[in-house]
Amino acid sequence: MNITINGNDHTIEQIETIEDMLTQLGLGEKLVIVEQNRQIIDRGAYNQTVVRNNDTFEIVHFVGGG
């Protein structure tokens, strides 16, 4: 499956949902905001929202510091 994440093309296999995608990217446990095809997805829907070929994502994650 071909998708775009933060402007970069990726080929990802064996994912069905946004939750699967985040886990594969190593972001499953992090606080992130996901936009799929210009629509912000509620965090509670990550495990139900299907990822389709040619979808475009923007993923923002927060980094603490001081």
PDB file of N, CA, C, O and CB in Angstrom:
ATOM      1  N   MET A   1       0.845  -1.157   0.000  1.00  0.00           N
ATOM      2  CA  MET A   1       0.000   0.000   0.000  1.00  0.00           C
ATOM      3  C   MET A   1       0.901   1.234   0.000  1.00  0.00           C
ATOM      4  O   MET A   1       1.874   1.301   0.751  1.00  0.00           O
ATOM      5  CB  MET A   1      -0.967  -0.010   1.215  1.00  0.00           C
ATOM      6  N   ASN A   2       0.574   2.196  -0.835  1.00  0.00           N
ATOM      7  CA  ASN A   2       1.338   3.435  -0.926  1.00  0.00           C
ATOM      8  C   ASN A   2       0.566   4.557  -0.247  1.00  0.00           C
ATOM      9  O   ASN A   2      -0.595   4.810  -0.570  1.00  0.00           O
ATOM     10  CB  ASN A   2       1.640   3.793  -2.402  1.00  0.00           C
ATOM     11  N   ILE A   3       1.221   5.227   0.697  1.00  0.00           N
ATOM     12  CA  ILE A   3       0.628   6.359   1.388  1.00  0.00           C
ATOM     13  C   ILE A   3       1.673   7.462   1.506  1.00  0.00           C
ATOM     14  O   ILE A   3       2.868   7.227   1.324  1.00  0.00           O
ATOM     15  CB  ILE A   3       0.092   5.944   2.789  1.00  0.00           C
ATOM     16  N   THR A   4       1.206   8.658   1.811  1.00  0.00           N
ATOM     17  CA  THR A   4       2.102   9.791   2.029  1.00  0.00           C
ATOM     18  C   THR A   4       1.961  10.232   3.479  1.00  0.00           C
ATOM     19  O   THR A   4       0.854  10.464   3.964  1.00  0.00           O
ATOM     20  CB  THR A   4       1.785  10.971   1.046  1.00  0.00           C
ATOM     21  N   ILE A   5       3.103  10.345   4.171  1.00  0.00           N
ATOM     22  CA  ILE A   5       3.119  10.776   5.567  1.00  0.00           C
ATOM     23  C   ILE A   5       4.027  11.991   5.675  1.00  0.00           C
ATOM     24  O   ILE A   5       5.219  11.917   5.375  1.00  0.00           O
ATOM     25  CB  ILE A   5       3.599   9.626   6.519  1.00  0.00           C
ATOM     26  N   ASN A   6       3.459  13.103   6.104  1.00  0.00           N
ATOM     27  CA  ASN A   6       4.209  14.357   6.263  1.00  0.00           C
ATOM     28  C   ASN A   6       5.005  14.704   5.008  1.00  0.00           C
ATOM     29  O   ASN A   6       6.151  15.147   5.084  1.00  0.00           O
ATOM     30  CB  ASN A   6       5.154  14.259   7.462  1.00  0.00           C
ATOM     31  N   GLY A   7       4.374  14.495   3.850  1.00  0.00           N
ATOM     32  CA  GLY A   7       4.982  14.853   2.576  1.00  0.00           C
ATOM     33  C   GLY A   7       5.928  13.831   1.991  1.00  0.00           C
ATOM     34  O   GLY A   7       6.459  14.048   0.901  1.00  0.00           O
ATOM     35  N   ASN A   8       6.160  12.715   2.680  1.00  0.00           N
ATOM     36  CA  ASN A   8       7.069  11.672   2.202  1.00  0.00           C
ATOM     37  C   ASN A   8       6.292  10.423   1.820  1.00  0.00           C
ATOM     38  O   ASN A   8       5.408   9.982   2.555  1.00  0.00           O
ATOM     39  CB  ASN A   8       8.120  11.336   3.270  1.00  0.00           C
ATOM     40  N   ASP A   9       6.626   9.853   0.664  1.00  0.00           N
ATOM     41  CA  ASP A   9       5.965   8.637   0.200  1.00  0.00           C
ATOM     42  C   ASP A   9       6.480   7.427   0.961  1.00  0.00           C
ATOM     43  O   ASP A   9       7.679   7.295   1.205  1.00  0.00           O
ATOM     44  CB  ASP A   9       6.178   8.447  -1.305  1.00  0.00           C
ATOM     45  N   HIS A  10       5.552   6.537   1.335  1.00  0.00           N
ATOM     46  CA  HIS A  10       5.879   5.309   2.061  1.00  0.00           C
ATOM     47  C   HIS A  10       5.117   4.148   1.448  1.00  0.00           C
ATOM     48  O   HIS A  10       3.977   4.299   1.010  1.00  0.00           O
ATOM     49  CB  HIS A  10       5.547   5.446   3.571  1.00  0.00           C
ATOM     50  N   THR A  11       5.754   2.996   1.421  1.00  0.00           N
ATOM     51  CA  THR A  11       5.072   1.754   1.089  1.00  0.00           C
ATOM     52  C   THR A  11       4.978   0.960   2.378  1.00  0.00           C
ATOM     53  O   THR A  11       5.993   0.594   2.969  1.00  0.00           O
ATOM     54  CB  THR A  11       5.823   0.948  -0.044  1.00  0.00           C
ATOM     55  N   ILE A  12       3.750   0.695   2.810  1.00  0.00           N
ATOM     56  CA  ILE A  12       3.519   0.010   4.078  1.00  0.00           C
ATOM     57  C   ILE A  12       2.663  -1.215   3.817  1.00  0.00           C
ATOM     58  O   ILE A  12       1.671  -1.156   3.090  1.00  0.00           O
ATOM     59  CB  ILE A  12       2.841   0.951   5.117  1.00  0.00           C
ATOM     60  N   GLU A  13       3.061  -2.325   4.419  1.00  0.00           N
ATOM     61  CA  GLU A  13       2.334  -3.585   4.248  1.00  0.00           C
ATOM     62  C   GLU A  13       1.613  -3.965   5.532  1.00  0.00           C
ATOM     63  O   GLU A  13       2.010  -3.562   6.625  1.00  0.00           O
ATOM     64  CB  GLU A  13       3.291  -4.712   3.824  1.00  0.00           C
ATOM     65  N   GLN A  14       0.575  -4.728   5.387  1.00  0.00           N
ATOM     66  CA  GLN A  14      -0.135  -5.376   6.491  1.00  0.00           C
ATOM     67  C   GLN A  14      -0.660  -4.403   7.536  1.00  0.00           C
ATOM     68  O   GLN A  14      -0.517  -4.640   8.735  1.00  0.00           O
ATOM     69  CB  GLN A  14       0.767  -6.364   7.153  1.00  0.00           C
ATOM     70  N   ILE A  15      -1.261  -3.326   7.093  1.00  0.00           N
ATOM     71  CA  ILE A  15      -1.961  -2.451   8.025  1.00  0.00           C
ATOM     72  C   ILE A  15      -3.391  -2.282   7.539  1.00  0.00           C
ATOM     73  O   ILE A  15      -3.658  -2.320   6.338  1.00  0.00           O
ATOM     74  CB  ILE A  15      -1.247  -1.071   8.156  1.00  0.00           C
ATOM     75  N   GLU A  16      -4.295  -2.097   8.467  1.00  0.00           N
ATOM     76  CA  GLU A  16      -5.689  -1.857   8.127  1.00  0.00           C
ATOM     77  C   GLU A  16      -6.178  -0.521   8.669  1.00  0.00           C
ATOM     78  O   GLU A  16      -6.988   0.153   8.032  1.00  0.00           O
ATOM     79  CB  GLU A  16      -6.557  -2.979   8.659  1.00  0.00           C
ATOM     80  N   THR A  17      -5.682  -0.135   9.853  1.00  0.00           N
ATOM     81  CA  THR A  17      -6.199   1.057  10.519  1.00  0.00           C
ATOM     82  C   THR A  17      -5.077   2.047  10.833  1.00  0.00           C
ATOM     83  O   THR A  17      -3.893   1.730  10.721  1.00  0.00           O
ATOM     84  CB  THR A  17      -6.933   0.668  11.807  1.00  0.00           C
ATOM     85  N   ILE A  18      -5.479   3.241  11.223  1.00  0.00           N
ATOM     86  CA  ILE A  18      -4.499   4.241  11.650  1.00  0.00           C
ATOM     87  C   ILE A  18      -3.708   3.721  12.840  1.00  0.00           C
ATOM     88  O   ILE A  18      -2.502   3.953  12.925  1.00  0.00           O
ATOM     89  CB  ILE A  18      -5.193   5.572  12.006  1.00  0.00           C
ATOM     90  N   GLU A  19      -4.360   3.029  13.753  1.00  0.00           N
ATOM     91  CA  GLU A  19      -3.662   2.454  14.908  1.00  0.00           C
ATOM     92  C   GLU A  19      -2.556   1.502  14.454  1.00  0.00           C
ATOM     93  O   GLU A  19      -1.454   1.536  15.001  1.00  0.00           O
ATOM     94  CB  GLU A  19      -4.655   1.714  15.827  1.00  0.00           C
ATOM     95  N   ASP A  20      -2.833   0.655  13.466  1.00  0.00           N
ATOM     96  CA  ASP A  20      -1.819  -0.255  12.917  1.00  0.00           C
ATOM     97  C   ASP A  20      -0.649   0.531  12.333  1.00  0.00           C
ATOM     98  O   ASP A  20       0.513   0.187  12.549  1.00  0.00           O
ATOM     99  CB  ASP A  20      -2.437  -1.167  11.836  1.00  0.00           C
ATOM    100  N   MET A  21      -0.972   1.595  11.586  1.00  0.00           N
ATOM    101  CA  MET A  21       0.057   2.413  10.953  1.00  0.00           C
ATOM    102  C   MET A  21       0.957   3.050  12.008  1.00  0.00           C
ATOM    103  O   MET A  21       2.181   3.021  11.880  1.00  0.00           O
ATOM    104  CB  MET A  21      -0.582   3.497  10.070  1.00  0.00           C
ATOM    105  N   LEU A  22       0.355   3.625  13.050  1.00  0.00           N
ATOM    106  CA  LEU A  22       1.139   4.268  14.103  1.00  0.00           C
ATOM    107  C   LEU A  22       2.033   3.270  14.819  1.00  0.00           C
ATOM    108  O   LEU A  22       3.175   3.586  15.151  1.00  0.00           O
ATOM    109  CB  LEU A  22       0.219   4.953  15.105  1.00  0.00           C
ATOM    110  N   THR A  23       1.527   2.075  15.058  1.00  0.00           N
ATOM    111  CA  THR A  23       2.331   1.032  15.702  1.00  0.00           C
ATOM    112  C   THR A  23       3.521   0.673  14.833  1.00  0.00           C
ATOM    113  O   THR A  23       4.640   0.544  15.330  1.00  0.00           O
ATOM    114  CB  THR A  23       1.482  -0.220  15.982  1.00  0.00           C
ATOM    115  N   GLN A  24       3.286   0.510  13.527  1.00  0.00           N
ATOM    116  CA  GLN A  24       4.371   0.156  12.610  1.00  0.00           C
ATOM    117  C   GLN A  24       5.416   1.267  12.526  1.00  0.00           C
ATOM    118  O   GLN A  24       6.597   0.996  12.308  1.00  0.00           O
ATOM    119  CB  GLN A  24       3.811  -0.141  11.217  1.00  0.00           C
ATOM    120  N   LEU A  25       4.988   2.506  12.697  1.00  0.00           N
ATOM    121  CA  LEU A  25       5.913   3.643  12.651  1.00  0.00           C
ATOM    122  C   LEU A  25       6.591   3.903  13.998  1.00  0.00           C
ATOM    123  O   LEU A  25       7.419   4.807  14.107  1.00  0.00           O
ATOM    124  CB  LEU A  25       5.173   4.893  12.206  1.00  0.00           C
ATOM    125  N   GLY A  26       6.247   3.120  15.023  1.00  0.00           N
ATOM    126  CA  GLY A  26       6.834   3.307  16.343  1.00  0.00           C
ATOM    127  C   GLY A  26       6.211   4.450  17.127  1.00  0.00           C
ATOM    128  O   GLY A  26       6.813   4.961  18.072  1.00  0.00           O
ATOM    129  N   LEU A  27       5.008   4.852  16.739  1.00  0.00           N
ATOM    130  CA  LEU A  27       4.334   5.967  17.398  1.00  0.00           C
ATOM    131  C   LEU A  27       3.099   5.530  18.175  1.00  0.00           C
ATOM    132  O   LEU A  27       2.331   6.373  18.639  1.00  0.00           O
ATOM    133  CB  LEU A  27       3.946   7.006  16.376  1.00  0.00           C
ATOM    134  N   GLY A  28       2.901   4.236  18.321  1.00  0.00           N
ATOM    135  CA  GLY A  28       1.692   3.711  18.940  1.00  0.00           C
ATOM    136  C   GLY A  28       1.443   4.175  20.359  1.00  0.00           C
ATOM    137  O   GLY A  28       0.289   4.331  20.760  1.00  0.00           O
ATOM    138  N   GLU A  29       2.490   4.398  21.125  1.00  0.00           N
ATOM    139  CA  GLU A  29       2.345   4.791  22.528  1.00  0.00           C
ATOM    140  C   GLU A  29       2.489   6.295  22.739  1.00  0.00           C
ATOM    141  O   GLU A  29       2.348   6.778  23.862  1.00  0.00           O
ATOM    142  CB  GLU A  29       3.365   4.065  23.371  1.00  0.00           C
ATOM    143  N   LYS A  30       2.766   7.033  21.678  1.00  0.00           N
ATOM    144  CA  LYS A  30       3.013   8.467  21.816  1.00  0.00           C
ATOM    145  C   LYS A  30       1.733   9.264  21.578  1.00  0.00           C
ATOM    146  O   LYS A  30       0.821   8.815  20.884  1.00  0.00           O
ATOM    147  CB  LYS A  30       4.109   8.918  20.837  1.00  0.00           C
ATOM    148  N   LEU A  31       1.689  10.446  22.165  1.00  0.00           N
ATOM    149  CA  LEU A  31       0.580  11.358  21.947  1.00  0.00           C
ATOM    150  C   LEU A  31       0.775  12.014  20.585  1.00  0.00           C
ATOM    151  O   LEU A  31       1.722  12.776  20.383  1.00  0.00           O
ATOM    152  CB  LEU A  31       0.486  12.426  23.087  1.00  0.00           C
ATOM    153  N   VAL A  32      -0.123  11.715  19.657  1.00  0.00           N
ATOM    154  CA  VAL A  32      -0.020  12.261  18.306  1.00  0.00           C
ATOM    155  C   VAL A  32      -1.376  12.786  17.856  1.00  0.00           C
ATOM    156  O   VAL A  32      -2.422  12.401  18.378  1.00  0.00           O
ATOM    157  CB  VAL A  32       0.501  11.191  17.319  1.00  0.00           C
ATOM    158  N   ILE A  33      -1.326  13.665  16.884  1.00  0.00           N
ATOM    159  CA  ILE A  33      -2.520  14.111  16.175  1.00  0.00           C
ATOM    160  C   ILE A  33      -2.357  13.644  14.738  1.00  0.00           C
ATOM    161  O   ILE A  33      -1.304  13.835  14.129  1.00  0.00           O
ATOM    162  CB  ILE A  33      -2.720  15.684  16.267  1.00  0.00           C
ATOM    163  N   VAL A  34      -3.413  13.028  14.198  1.00  0.00           N
ATOM    164  CA  VAL A  34      -3.359  12.495  12.842  1.00  0.00           C
ATOM    165  C   VAL A  34      -4.409  13.185  11.982  1.00  0.00           C
ATOM    166  O   VAL A  34      -5.581  13.273  12.347  1.00  0.00           O
ATOM    167  CB  VAL A  34      -3.572  10.962  12.840  1.00  0.00           C
ATOM    168  N   GLU A  35      -3.956  13.669  10.835  1.00  0.00           N
ATOM    169  CA  GLU A  35      -4.842  14.219   9.823  1.00  0.00           C
ATOM    170  C   GLU A  35      -4.794  13.270   8.634  1.00  0.00           C
ATOM    171  O   GLU A  35      -3.717  12.996   8.104  1.00  0.00           O
ATOM    172  CB  GLU A  35      -4.429  15.686   9.416  1.00  0.00           C
ATOM    173  N   GLN A  36      -5.943  12.768   8.211  1.00  0.00           N
ATOM    174  CA  GLN A  36      -6.038  11.856   7.071  1.00  0.00           C
ATOM    175  C   GLN A  36      -6.799  12.571   5.963  1.00  0.00           C
ATOM    176  O   GLN A  36      -7.959  12.946   6.133  1.00  0.00           O
ATOM    177  CB  GLN A  36      -6.744  10.508   7.468  1.00  0.00           C
ATOM    178  N   ASN A  37      -6.137  12.755   4.832  1.00  0.00           N
ATOM    179  CA  ASN A  37      -6.756  13.428   3.687  1.00  0.00           C
ATOM    180  C   ASN A  37      -7.427  14.744   4.099  1.00  0.00           C
ATOM    181  O   ASN A  37      -8.567  15.025   3.729  1.00  0.00           O
ATOM    182  CB  ASN A  37      -7.783  12.503   3.025  1.00  0.00           C
ATOM    183  N   ARG A  38      -6.680  15.542   4.879  1.00  0.00           N
ATOM    184  CA  ARG A  38      -7.082  16.883   5.321  1.00  0.00           C
ATOM    185  C   ARG A  38      -8.209  16.894   6.349  1.00  0.00           C
ATOM    186  O   ARG A  38      -8.851  17.924   6.553  1.00  0.00           O
ATOM    187  CB  ARG A  38      -7.502  17.687   4.138  1.00  0.00           C
ATOM    188  N   GLN A  39      -8.453  15.762   6.996  1.00  0.00           N
ATOM    189  CA  GLN A  39      -9.460  15.693   8.055  1.00  0.00           C
ATOM    190  C   GLN A  39      -8.802  15.162   9.328  1.00  0.00           C
ATOM    191  O   GLN A  39      -8.199  14.089   9.323  1.00  0.00           O
ATOM    192  CB  GLN A  39     -10.664  14.788   7.630  1.00  0.00           C
ATOM    193  N   ILE A  40      -8.924  15.925  10.421  1.00  0.00           N
ATOM    194  CA  ILE A  40      -8.355  15.482  11.692  1.00  0.00           C
ATOM    195  C   ILE A  40      -9.183  14.314  12.216  1.00  0.00           C
ATOM    196  O   ILE A  40     -10.412  14.371  12.251  1.00  0.00           O
ATOM    197  CB  ILE A  40      -8.313  16.649  12.732  1.00  0.00           C
ATOM    198  N   ILE A  41      -8.486  13.255  12.622  1.00  0.00           N
ATOM    199  CA  ILE A  41      -9.136  12.044  13.105  1.00  0.00           C
ATOM    200  C   ILE A  41      -9.098  12.034  14.632  1.00  0.00           C
ATOM    201  O   ILE A  41      -8.045  12.247  15.233  1.00  0.00           O
ATOM    202  CB  ILE A  41      -8.451  10.772  12.523  1.00  0.00           C
ATOM    203  N   ASP A  42     -10.237  11.789  15.249  1.00  0.00           N
ATOM    204  CA  ASP A  42     -10.314  11.686  16.704  1.00  0.00           C
ATOM    205  C   ASP A  42      -9.493  10.498  17.176  1.00  0.00           C
ATOM    206  O   ASP A  42      -9.559   9.420  16.585  1.00  0.00           O
ATOM    207  CB  ASP A  42     -11.781  11.552  17.173  1.00  0.00           C
ATOM    208  N   ARG A  43      -8.722  10.688  18.234  1.00  0.00           N
ATOM    209  CA  ARG A  43      -7.844   9.622  18.750  1.00  0.00           C
ATOM    210  C   ARG A  43      -8.615   8.340  19.057  1.00  0.00           C
ATOM    211  O   ARG A  43      -8.088   7.245  18.858  1.00  0.00           O
ATOM    212  CB  ARG A  43      -7.124  10.099  20.012  1.00  0.00           C
ATOM    213  N   GLY A  44      -9.825   8.455  19.527  1.00  0.00           N
ATOM    214  CA  GLY A  44     -10.639   7.289  19.836  1.00  0.00           C
ATOM    215  C   GLY A  44     -11.059   6.493  18.614  1.00  0.00           C
ATOM    216  O   GLY A  44     -11.551   5.372  18.743  1.00  0.00           O
ATOM    217  N   ALA A  45     -10.869   7.062  17.427  1.00  0.00           N
ATOM    218  CA  ALA A  45     -11.256   6.386  16.189  1.00  0.00           C
ATOM    219  C   ALA A  45     -10.069   5.775  15.450  1.00  0.00           C
ATOM    220  O   ALA A  45     -10.249   5.198  14.378  1.00  0.00           O
ATOM    221  CB  ALA A  45     -11.968   7.354  15.281  1.00  0.00           C
ATOM    222  N   TYR A  46      -8.860   5.890  15.999  1.00  0.00           N
ATOM    223  CA  TYR A  46      -7.679   5.364  15.311  1.00  0.00           C
ATOM    224  C   TYR A  46      -7.794   3.870  15.037  1.00  0.00           C
ATOM    225  O   TYR A  46      -7.316   3.391  14.008  1.00  0.00           O
ATOM    226  CB  TYR A  46      -6.432   5.638  16.131  1.00  0.00           C
ATOM    227  N   ASN A  47      -8.421   3.135  15.944  1.00  0.00           N
ATOM    228  CA  ASN A  47      -8.513   1.683  15.761  1.00  0.00           C
ATOM    229  C   ASN A  47      -9.662   1.278  14.844  1.00  0.00           C
ATOM    230  O   ASN A  47      -9.839   0.092  14.566  1.00  0.00           O
ATOM    231  CB  ASN A  47      -8.677   1.004  17.101  1.00  0.00           C
ATOM    232  N   GLN A  48     -10.447   2.248  14.371  1.00  0.00           N
ATOM    233  CA  GLN A  48     -11.567   1.961  13.485  1.00  0.00           C
ATOM    234  C   GLN A  48     -11.424   2.613  12.118  1.00  0.00           C
ATOM    235  O   GLN A  48     -12.133   2.250  11.179  1.00  0.00           O
ATOM    236  CB  GLN A  48     -12.845   2.412  14.121  1.00  0.00           C
ATOM    237  N   THR A  49     -10.510   3.574  12.000  1.00  0.00           N
ATOM    238  CA  THR A  49     -10.371   4.326  10.758  1.00  0.00           C
ATOM    239  C   THR A  49      -9.453   3.582   9.803  1.00  0.00           C
ATOM    240  O   THR A  49      -8.284   3.339  10.104  1.00  0.00           O
ATOM    241  CB  THR A  49      -9.832   5.744  11.031  1.00  0.00           C
ATOM    242  N   VAL A  50     -10.001   3.223   8.647  1.00  0.00           N
ATOM    243  CA  VAL A  50      -9.296   2.410   7.663  1.00  0.00           C
ATOM    244  C   VAL A  50      -8.300   3.258   6.880  1.00  0.00           C
ATOM    245  O   VAL A  50      -8.597   4.388   6.491  1.00  0.00           O
ATOM    246  CB  VAL A  50     -10.291   1.739   6.707  1.00  0.00           C
ATOM    247  N   VAL A  51      -7.117   2.697   6.657  1.00  0.00           N
ATOM    248  CA  VAL A  51      -6.095   3.310   5.810  1.00  0.00           C
ATOM    249  C   VAL A  51      -6.236   2.703   4.421  1.00  0.00           C
ATOM    250  O   VAL A  51      -6.279   1.483   4.265  1.00  0.00           O
ATOM    251  CB  VAL A  51      -4.642   3.089   6.392  1.00  0.00           C
ATOM    252  N   ARG A  52      -6.308   3.574   3.410  1.00  0.00           N
ATOM    253  CA  ARG A  52      -6.473   3.112   2.030  1.00  0.00           C
ATOM    254  C   ARG A  52      -5.274   3.536   1.180  1.00  0.00           C
ATOM    255  O   ARG A  52      -4.571   4.496   1.497  1.00  0.00           O
ATOM    256  CB  ARG A  52      -7.785   3.665   1.423  1.00  0.00           C
ATOM    257  N   ASN A  53      -5.067   2.807   0.113  1.00  0.00           N
ATOM    258  CA  ASN A  53      -3.999   3.125  -0.823  1.00  0.00           C
ATOM    259  C   ASN A  53      -4.127   4.582  -1.270  1.00  0.00           C
ATOM    260  O   ASN A  53      -5.226   5.058  -1.556  1.00  0.00           O
ATOM    261  CB  ASN A  53      -4.035   2.170  -2.043  1.00  0.00           C
ATOM    262  N   ASN A  54      -3.008   5.274  -1.325  1.00  0.00           N
ATOM    263  CA  ASN A  54      -2.892   6.668  -1.754  1.00  0.00           C
ATOM    264  C   ASN A  54      -3.452   7.686  -0.764  1.00  0.00           C
ATOM    265  O   ASN A  54      -3.619   8.850  -1.127  1.00  0.00           O
ATOM    266  CB  ASN A  54      -3.581   6.836  -3.056  1.00  0.00           C
ATOM    267  N   ASP A  55      -3.750   7.284   0.482  1.00  0.00           N
ATOM    268  CA  ASP A  55      -4.139   8.250   1.505  1.00  0.00           C
ATOM    269  C   ASP A  55      -2.953   9.155   1.818  1.00  0.00           C
ATOM    270  O   ASP A  55      -1.795   8.771   1.654  1.00  0.00           O
ATOM    271  CB  ASP A  55      -4.639   7.532   2.789  1.00  0.00           C
ATOM    272  N   THR A  56      -3.269  10.361   2.272  1.00  0.00           N
ATOM    273  CA  THR A  56      -2.255  11.324   2.683  1.00  0.00           C
ATOM    274  C   THR A  56      -2.456  11.645   4.161  1.00  0.00           C
ATOM    275  O   THR A  56      -3.567  11.955   4.593  1.00  0.00           O
ATOM    276  CB  THR A  56      -2.323  12.619   1.815  1.00  0.00           C
ATOM    277  N   PHE A  57      -1.366  11.567   4.935  1.00  0.00           N
ATOM    278  CA  PHE A  57      -1.421  11.801   6.372  1.00  0.00           C
ATOM    279  C   PHE A  57      -0.455  12.897   6.767  1.00  0.00           C
ATOM    280  O   PHE A  57       0.630  13.036   6.203  1.00  0.00           O
ATOM    281  CB  PHE A  57      -1.111  10.520   7.140  1.00  0.00           C
ATOM    282  N   GLU A  58      -0.876  13.669   7.750  1.00  0.00           N
ATOM    283  CA  GLU A  58       0.014  14.556   8.482  1.00  0.00           C
ATOM    284  C   GLU A  58      -0.033  14.056   9.915  1.00  0.00           C
ATOM    285  O   GLU A  58      -1.112  13.925  10.494  1.00  0.00           O
ATOM    286  CB  GLU A  58      -0.409  16.095   8.357  1.00  0.00           C
ATOM    287  N   ILE A  59       1.119  13.779  10.486  1.00  0.00           N
ATOM    288  CA  ILE A  59       1.200  13.280  11.854  1.00  0.00           C
ATOM    289  C   ILE A  59       2.065  14.239  12.659  1.00  0.00           C
ATOM    290  O   ILE A  59       3.210  14.514  12.301  1.00  0.00           O
ATOM    291  CB  ILE A  59       1.777  11.824  11.900  1.00  0.00           C
ATOM    292  N   VAL A  60       1.501  14.741  13.748  1.00  0.00           N
ATOM    293  CA  VAL A  60       2.225  15.642  14.637  1.00  0.00           C
ATOM    294  C   VAL A  60       2.349  14.949  15.981  1.00  0.00           C
ATOM    295  O   VAL A  60       1.350  14.514  16.553  1.00  0.00           O
ATOM    296  CB  VAL A  60       1.505  17.033  14.772  1.00  0.00           C
ATOM    297  N   HIS A  61       3.575  14.846  16.488  1.00  0.00           N
ATOM    298  CA  HIS A  61       3.747  14.288  17.826  1.00  0.00           C
ATOM    299  C   HIS A  61       4.494  15.295  18.683  1.00  0.00           C
ATOM    300  O   HIS A  61       5.250  16.129  18.185  1.00  0.00           O
ATOM    301  CB  HIS A  61       4.503  12.931  17.779  1.00  0.00           C
ATOM    302  N   PHE A  62       4.266  15.196  19.965  1.00  0.00           N
ATOM    303  CA  PHE A  62       4.769  16.174  20.910  1.00  0.00           C
ATOM    304  C   PHE A  62       6.023  15.660  21.592  1.00  0.00           C
ATOM    305  O   PHE A  62       6.123  14.487  21.952  1.00  0.00           O
ATOM    306  CB  PHE A  62       3.705  16.517  21.944  1.00  0.00           C
ATOM    307  N   VAL A  63       6.971  16.557  21.760  1.00  0.00           N
ATOM    308  CA  VAL A  63       8.229  16.225  22.410  1.00  0.00           C
ATOM    309  C   VAL A  63       8.383  17.156  23.602  1.00  0.00           C
ATOM    310  O   VAL A  63       8.308  18.377  23.462  1.00  0.00           O
ATOM    311  CB  VAL A  63       9.445  16.350  21.422  1.00  0.00           C
ATOM    312  N   GLY A  64       8.596  16.575  24.769  1.00  0.00           N
ATOM    313  CA  GLY A  64       8.783  17.383  25.971  1.00  0.00           C
ATOM    314  C   GLY A  64      10.218  17.866  26.091  1.00  0.00           C
ATOM    315  O   GLY A  64      11.138  17.265  25.536  1.00  0.00           O
ATOM    316  N   GLY A  65      10.388  18.905  26.787  1.00  0.00           N
ATOM    317  CA  GLY A  65      11.738  19.424  26.994  1.00  0.00           C
ATOM    318  C   GLY A  65      11.680  20.668  27.864  1.00  0.00           C
ATOM    319  O   GLY A  65      10.608  21.107  28.281  1.00  0.00           O
ATOM    320  N   GLY A  66      12.821  21.211  28.120  1.00  0.00           N
ATOM    321  CA  GLY A  66      12.818  22.389  28.976  1.00  0.00           C
ATOM    322  C   GLY A  66      13.942  23.312  28.681  1.00  0.00           C
ATOM    323  O   GLY A  66      14.071  24.353  29.324  1.00  0.00           O
TER     324      GLY A  66
END
